[in-house]
Structures are given as C-alpha cells and as structure tokens.
C-alpha cells in the first residue's frame, strides 16, 4: 500500500539556520480537536491538500496534538517593550511555529499555531487560547486582507474540547496563522540586550535573505535593510489609518519586520472619527490611540535601530547613530506621503497639490466636530461625486458644517475633468462599505461561544467582499448603536 504524501512540503529555514534562537517544543494534547473554520482559498494558495486538511487528521494538526511529517515545531525567543517598559524575555508563550512552506507564488510562509499549550516562554501561563480571541483574530485578519492591508492570515480555527478559565469557563481553541515571517523588532532586542552581537548579525543576515535578498551583497546592507523596514512600516500604518484600524497593542514584540500586521489582540475599528479613540482595556493612558499610531511606529523603529548599531559601525558608534538616525528621521515624511496617497485615492483625486495635507486634515476636523462615521463618510463622498450629497450630509450632527469643504472638494473633482461616474467607481473600489464593526463582531463571537458558528461564517463572507454594497446588509454597514458606547476590547490572553 502506498503511503499518503506529506500534508505540508516543509522547508524550515528558521529551525535550520538559527539554532539557539528558539526552543524545539511540541503542542499539548487536545482531548477532542474539532475544526470549526477553514480557509480554503488560503490553503490552495499555500499549495496544501485542502480536502485532507478538512478532516479529523487536519483538526489534530491544527490543535497541536499531532506534528505533521516534516514539521519542526518550535517556540521563538524574543524580547519587547510593552507599553514602554522593556521585558528582556518574552518569546512564544502560547504559540508554536510548526514550519515553513513555499506557496504557489514562490513566497516563503510561516505556519504557526496560537494557543497550542505552554512553552518554556509561558511565564507561568497555561499557553492556551479561548474561542473568542481566536475567532476575533480570524475575522479581523481576513477582513484586513480583503481591505488590502498587509497582514498575517488565518488558515484554520479549531476547538480543543477543553474548558479554559478566563474570567470564567471558556471553550479552548487554537488558531493556525500564516505569516511572511514572525521576525519582530523584539527578536533583535532579545539578543542585543544580552550583548550577543554576532547573533544579532546572524539574525539580520537571515532577515535580509528572507525579506530583502537583493541587499545580501551590499556593503552597507544593515543600513539598507533598516531603510526597507522603515519604509514598510510607514506604508503599513498609513493603510491602518486609511481604514480606521486601531491595533491596540503596538509593542515592539508585535512589530513585524515584514511590514505585515501581526498579533491581533484588543484591536478594533473606529466608528465616529476621533484620533484619540482607544478601545483596549489595557491602554488606559492612550499610548496606542488611533491617531498616535504613526508616532508609536517610529518609536518602535528607534528601538530596532538601537539593536543594529554594532553591526553598522562597531568602531564608531556615534557614526553608526548618525547613519541610522538619518533613516529613522525619514519616517514622518514617508508616512505623510503614504497617507496623502491613501487619502487622494479615497477622495477620488489623481492630482497632487501642495496644500493636500491641510486639505485632507480639514476634512477630518469637520468629521470630528460632526461626529461623522469615518468609513461611511468616505463611502458617501462617492455618491456626492455624482451629485447626491444627501447621504453624506446626513452623517453629520449639523449637515451644513460639511458644505464648505464639500464645495471645495467638488471643485477639485471638476478641475481634474474626469466623468463623475468614473470618480465614484474609483472611490468605491478603495472605500469599503463593510468593515468589522465592533458590535457585529461581538454579536458573532457571542453566538459562537454558545455553539452557533453561522454568524461568524456570515460575517466572514460579508467582510470578504468589503467594497461591494449589497441589498439587505444595511445592518453590517452602520456604526454601533448608542447603547454600545463605552465598548472595550481585551487581549484575550
């Protein structure tokens, strides 16, 4: 009898090339693994055997109970600044990188289990995850992907058959996550804090080979690599802001060098525009408020810069500081350019003007004063481009407050000379009608915890097509009702 081929064609470069940067480990044995969500399209993109993975064999793998052939399960070591305070050792306390595959587009992708049990980095925790946070990351990560935001992806979610205690009994669950890599700012901090310069160099060379291989032979490759990381972060945060996303916990261990959004914890989307918006229950001081995210990204990048100084010029650290500071100081300009580009697309504008920053900010000022919904304002501006401004004006407490800005914008549209329907179509391609509205996410998660997964599946289907407005789905497009005021999100750890 011919043996079945391996489920994954693993090529595990992290395990192979970076001994000493992780602890080899195995997942806990789940008593009753059950597959509840599976991402067929992502599985096909990864070149996996989709039908076979949707069986009990796949459920056992995704729970961490069975290690698939060719896997190298490991918990990665990293440190991190958490809300500004440095923790020299964090690491994968409830996650296992089981291996890497080369997808159908030739890209190397990590496959990681999140919630598969304790590891040597668990710091006294049980290493488990519960259903609500697993489903939240699945839903919001896939929504972000559909919105065009660089992100880790969700391949599968399973329940484990365990009861886990988090403010009461909760169903245990595990998420299978896919990423370009799990290299973080905190990974570099772990070894730099220990003065292990050669390991920092080894890590940097690995990161360059994985994410920026064209820089491998450059004499100043560490500066150039840092430049790329800065550029990726600037573009990523501009995308977050453009869709109204708040990460909620932008610690350095949650900052991926790939430029992907990683570690969805107390994340959320804003309704009414307010740059001071905070949903996270653990961010009482507003460190990671919506409008502070660009500043915090630059702060995190400064921490990465500190770890690279000895690689750039070990004989003259002052010179190394000057060189890398020049790259770090480009961040505000890079972010501003990326954000303005996002805003031009959202507003249907093709021509750049010197006063764009002020013009775009004036719209945000009007939106904040009028308590206008962020997502719907941009979507209804598409209607206004074709002459129907009523839906837009209805979003503002005082409709007349937006008229002056609206007139100036409509004049710019006319000056560019494109047909109004063409402008609206372009705007509707980048301004979603559906985002993961916090109240709808909570409704779906609450139903799932009671055993009904249909609302989660429905929500995933709607969020998978965020730009296509559909009759009968109005409840998914509107902001939270008034009684939802004071909503908070939680890490779920």
N, C-alpha and C positions, 0 to 999 in steps of 0.2 A: 504494500500500500504506500502510495506517495504521500510524504508529509506535506502538510499545508505550508505555503510560503510564509515568511515572517510578515506580521502585520505592518511593521514600520521598517523602512530601509534606513536605519540609523547611521549617521556619520558624526560621532560625538566628539567634536573638536575641543570643547571646554574640558571634558574629562581627560582627553588625551594630551592636550597641550599645556594644561595648567594644574599639574599636581601640586597640592599644598594650598590651593585656592578654594578648597571645598572639603566636605566630608562625605564619603560614599555612605549611602543610607538606603533604607527601604521603608515603604509606606506601612502603616498599621493595617491589620486585617479587619476589613469591614464585615460585619455579620451578614448583611443582606444588601449587596450593591444593586441598585436599580437605576437604569438610565432614564432620565426624565426629559432632557433636552439634548439634541444632537444637531450640529451644524453641517448639513450635507454638502453645501456649496464649498465651505472651507475645507472639509475633508477631501473633496475632489481636487481642490486647488493644491492641497498638500500631497496629492498622489496616493492617498490611502485607500484601503479596501473598505469603502463606506458601508456596504451591506453587512460585512462581517463584524465591523465595529459596533453595529447597532444590535448586537446580541448580548447574551449574558457574558460572553468572553470579553467583549468591549467594556461592559459595565465593571467587571472585576479589575481591568486595567485602569480605567478612569477613576476608580475608587482608591487605587494604590495597593490593592490586595494582591494583584499579580503583576510582576515585572515582565513586560513583553520581551521577546527574544531580541538581543542586540542592544537593549537599553543599558544605560549606566546611571542609575538613579543617584542623585547627589544633592546635598544642601549647600548652597553657595555661601561663602563668607563675605560679609560687608559690614561697614560701619554707617554712621549717618548723623547729621544734625536734625534733630526732631524738635520742631518749634524753636529753633535757635540754639538748643543745647546739644552738645556733642556726646554721642554714645559710641565708644570705641569698638564695641562688638554688638552687632545686631544679627545679621545673617538670616537665612531662610528658616524661620522658626516653625512654620507650618506649610512649607512648600518643598517640592522635590522637582528638580529638573531631570526628566527621565531620558532625554536625549534630543538630538537634532536631526532634522531631515532636510533634504534639498527639494523644494517644491517644484511644481510643474513649470514655473517661470525661472527656475535656476537660482532661487533665493534660499539661503540657509535660514531655517526657522527653528527656534526652541519650542519644545513641548514640555509644559510644566504642570504639575498637579498642585493645587492650592487647597489645603485643608486635609491633607492625607496623613496627618499624625505628627507626633512630636519628633524633633530632631535635636542634635546637640546644641542648636542655637535657640531652643524654645524658651529659655529663661524661666523655667517653671511652669509654662503654659502647657495645655494639652495638645497643641498643634492641630486642632480640629477647626472646621468651619461649620457654620449652620446655614440652613437653606436660604434665608432671606438675603444675606450679603452675597452668597454665591449667585443667586438669580439677579440681584442688582447689578453685579459686575457683568454678567452675561448680557443683560438687556442694554445697559448703558454703553458698554464697549461695542456691541454690534450696532447700536444706534450711531455712535460716533463714527464708525467705519462707513456707514451709509451716508453720513453727512460729509464725508471726505476728510475727516480728521485723522492724522496718523495715530494708530492705536494698536495695543495688543488685541488679540481676538479671542473669542470663546469657541472652543471646539465641542465641549460636552459638559453637562452637569449631571451628577448622579446623587441620589440619596444613599446613605450608608446603612440604614437600618438601626442606627444608634440614636440615642437621645443625648443631646449635649446641653449643658446648663449655661445659659447666658441670660441673666435676669429671668430665670425660669426655664423650664424644659423646652428645647427646640429640636427639630429634626436635623440630624447631621447630614452634611453634604460636602461634595468635593467638586471644584471647578477644574477643568482642563483648559489651560491658557496657552496661546501661541504668540510668540514674540520674535522680532528680528534678532533680539538677544535680551538677556537680563542683566547686561552690564550697566552699572549705575555709577553716579558720582560717588556714592558710598562705597563701592567696590574699591575704588582708588584710595579713598580715605582710610580704609581698613589697614592697608599695607603702609601707606605714607605715615600714619600715626605711629607705627611701630619702627619707623626709620628704615624700612626694608626697601631701599631704593631700587635694587635690582629686580625685586618682584614688581614694583611699580612699572619699571621699564618693560618687564616681560608682559605685564597686563596691557600696557599701552601698545606694544607691538602686536599683541593678539587683537586688540580692539581695532587697530588700524587695518590689519589684514582682513578682518571680518567686515568692517563698515566702510573703509576708505582705502582699498588696496592700491589705488593709483599713487598713494603717498609713500608706499613702503620704501622706495629707494631714495626719497628726498632727504637731503642732509639735515633739514630743519623740520622733519616730519612731525615732531611733537607739537610745535607751534602751529603747523598747518592743520594737524588733526584737531587741536583745540579750536581753531578757527571754524572748522566744519561743525563741531559740536555747538558752538555759539550760534552759528547760522541756523542749524536745525532747531534749536530751542526758540530762537526768535520767531521762526516761521510757525512752530507749533503753538506758541502762546497766542500769536495773532489769530490762528484758527480757533483756539478756545474762545477767545473774546468775541470773535465774529458770530459764534453760535450761542453765546450766553452761558458757557460752561464754567463751573467752579469745581476745581479738583478737590479742594478742601483740606489736603494734607500734603503740601508741596515740600516735603522734607528731602534732603539730599539723597536718601536711600530710595526715594520714589522718583528720581530724575534719571531717565534712561538716556544713555549716550547715543542711541539710535535715533532719537527725536520722536519716539512713539510715546503716547500717553500710557502710563503704567500704574498699576495698583489703585484701582477704583475702590475707594473706601467711602468716606462721607461726602461723596460728590453729588452735585445737583445742577439744575439749570435755573437761571433766574426767570421770573415772570416779569413784573414791572422793573424797568431799568433803574438800578441804583448801584453805583460802583462799590458801595460799602456793604453790599449784601454778603452775609455769612449764613450758611445753614449748618455747618459742622458743630456738633455739640462740644467738641474738644478744642475749638478755636475761639475761646471766649474773648481773646484780645483782638480778633480780626486780622491776625497776621496774614492769613491766606484769603482775605476777602476778594471778591470778584475783580475789583479794579487794582488790587495790589499784586496780582499775579505776574505781570511783567517785571516789576521790581524784585519780586522774590526769585524769579528765574535767574535774573542777573546775580543775585546774592548767591544762589546755588552754584552758578558758574564760577564765581570767585573762589568758592571752596574747592572746586575742581582744579582751578589754576594753581592753587597752593600746593597741590599734590604733584604737579608736573615740574616745578621749578628746578629740582635737582637733575632732571633729565634735559632741560633746555640749556642750562649753563652751570654745571656743578662748581666751576671755579670762580664764578662771579654771579652770586645770587641777585645782586642789585640789577645787573644787566638782564638777568632772566625775568625779574619782576617787570622791568620796563618793557621787554618784548611781549610778554603775555598780557600785561595790562593794556597794551595797545589794542589787542584783540578783544579783551573783555569790554573795553570802553566803546567799542563799536556796537555793542548790543542795543542801546537805546535807538540809534539811527537805523539799525537793521530791523528792529521791532516796529518802529514807526513806519518805515517803508512797507513792511509786510502788512501792517494793519491798514494803512491807507489803501494798499492794493485790494485788500479784502473789502473795505468799505466802498471803493469805486465799483467793484463787481456787484455788491449788494444793492447799490443805488443806481445801477444801470448806466454808469458813466464810463466812457472809454478814454477821455482826455484828462491828463493830469494838469492841475493848476497849483500855483504857488500857495494859495490860501486853502488848500484842501484840508489840512489838519484842523484849522479853525472852523471851516465849514462843516466838517463832519462832527466835531465836538459841539457845535451849536445845536445840531440835531439831538445829540444825547442830552444836552442841557434841557431842551424843550421836552424831551421824553421823560426825564426825571421829574421835572416840575409838574408834568401832566399825569404822572403815574401810569404811563403808557406801557403796554406789554411789549417787551423787546422783540420777540420773534414775530408777533403779528404786525408790528409797526412796519418792519421791512417787507413783509409779505403783502400788506395792503398798499404800500407805496407802489407796488406793481400795478394795482388797479388804478391808482392815481395817475400813473403814467399814461393811461388810456382815457383819462378824463373823469373817472369815477372816484372822487376823493372822499365820499361819504363814509365808506367802511374804515378808512384811515382816521378821519376826524373823530369818529365815534369811540376810538380807543383812548382819547384824551379827556381828562376831567373837564377841561374847558376847551372845546374843539377849536375856538378861534385862535388859541395860543400857537397852533402849528401852522397857521395860514401864511405868515410872513416867510418862514423857512420853506414851506411848500412852494410858494411862488418862485423863490429864488432857485430851487431845485428844478422846477418845471421849465424855467428859462434856460438852465444849463442843458436840459434834455433837448429842448428845441434847438439850441445853438449847435448841438452835435449833429443834428439833421437826420437821425435815424427814425424810421417809422415807429410810432408808439407801440404797436403790437410786437414789434421786434424787441423793443426795450423791455416790455413786460415779460416776454418769453425768456429773455436773458436773465432777468431778475428772478423769475420763478425757478430757474434752474439752480440758483445758489441760495435762495431764501426759503428755508423749509416751512411747511405748514404744520408738520408734526415733529415734535421733539419729545424726549422722555419727560413729560410733565410730571412733576413730583407727586401730585395726588393720584395720577393714573398708575404710576409705578407702585405706589404704596397699596393701592387697591389690588393690583395684580399679585403683589407679594403676599398680602394678607390672605387672598384666596388660595395661593399655593401652599401656604402653611397649614391651611385647612384641608389640603389634599386635592384642590381643584387647580390644575395647571392650564386650563383653557384660556383664562385671561392673560397669562404670561405669553402664551403662544400667539394669541390675537395681537397683543401689544408688539411683539417682535415682528409680526407680519406688517403691521402699520408702519413701524419705525424703519423697516427695511426699505420703504418707498417714501422718504420724508418730503419729497418735493411734488408728489402727485396728489393734488387735492381730490378727495373722493366724497360723494354724497353720502350722508348718513354717519359720517365720522366726526361730526362737529364737536362732540364731547371730548375728543382727543386733541383738538386744536386749541381749545380755550385755556386760559390761565386757571389756577386753582380757585375754588370758591372762597368767599370771605372767611368762612369758618376754618379754613386751612391756615390762617395766619399764625405765625409763630412756629412754623414747621422746622424741625431739626432733623439732621441726619446723623448717623452713628457709624463708627468704624466697622463694627461687626466682629471685632477680634474677641 
